[in-house]
Amino acid sequence: QVQLVESGGGLVQAGGSLRLSCAASAVSGRTFTSYSMGWFRQAPGKEREFVAAINWPGSTTSYADTVKGRFTISRDNAENTVYLQMNSLKPEDTAVYYCAARRSYTIAEVTAGYDYWGQGTQVTVSS
């Protein structure tokens, strides 16, 4: 069982930046490095969509085309934490952002590929 807690969301003007954090706990039996991690988002009335993913050593990352070049995913395995740095934010980035953990050394870009989810953190970008 893994518990994921996101933080760092909030209200920001278009063009601004936010850094989301996701702290993992209760990883007994498996170390944090056993999990690949992902960020997804869900806007009102829309399906949850892939944003970014990172493998356990942080050597492989993947991004949705809509955020490529603006968002950066990273992880600190010593702190059991994954981050999403979001720059040049746009109003269309407004959504609840979810952190997810996958019991695999490979990354995935679909919600079905993840085993644990956080509660989400709201990001609102004003125009």
Number of C-alpha atoms within 10 A of each C-alpha: 11 18 16 23 19 23 18 15 18 14 13 18 14 17 14 14 16 18 16 21 22 26 17 21 16 12 15 9 8 12 12 23 20 18 24 26 34 33 27 22 22 19 16 9 6 9 9 17 17 22 26 26 29 25 23 21 15 17 8 13 19 18 20 15 11 12 17 12 12 14 20 20 23 22 21 15 15 8 11 16 19 27 22 23 15 20 17 15 23 19 15 13 20 20 21 18 27 26 31 29 25 23 17 17 15 16 23 21 18 13 16 8 15 20 14 15 21 19 14 22 21 19 22 20 20 16 11
